[in-house]
Amino acid sequence: MTVVLETFEIKTKAYCDVVNITPQVQSAVERSGLKDGIINVHIAGSTGAISTTEYEPGIVKHDIKDLLEKLIPYDKNYAHHKTWHDHNGAGHLRSFLLKTSQTFPFKNEELILGSWQNVIFVENDEKPRHREIYCSIIGE
């Protein structure tokens, strides 16, 4: 078994920016030189998240944002704000809910995803960010 670490960067907007990172993840698999295995996609941060969805405007521009705003609204006064004197308590809770890593299989250098499934990054912070995404690739 071989392990390869690949990274890529993205720029995000504040407040629930949803970015399709499927092309970058697929490219990481191809650069790894591995044919079959798994790839773990990870954000080293406590206000970002990795997930999957059908990447279409209704879901990414409205439905995900509406759902998360109902569950964890940005305008609530979280205890985190009092501790750190910032306003990203919702971002931390959203990241906790969605998770910072996901693992996907690949075969013949191709991610195994559903017909409409895409890998996404969700920016939960209250400010735009430059994010580095880590891809740990294990395989043969």
Secondary structure, DSSP 4 states (H G I P E B T S, - for coil): -EEEEEEEEEEE-TTTEEEE-HHHHHHHHHHHT-SSEEEEEEE-SSSEEEEEEE--HIIIIIIHHHHHHHHS-TTS--HHHHHHSSS-HHHHHHHHHH-SEEEEEEETTEE---TTEEEEEEE-SSS-EEEEEEEEEEE-
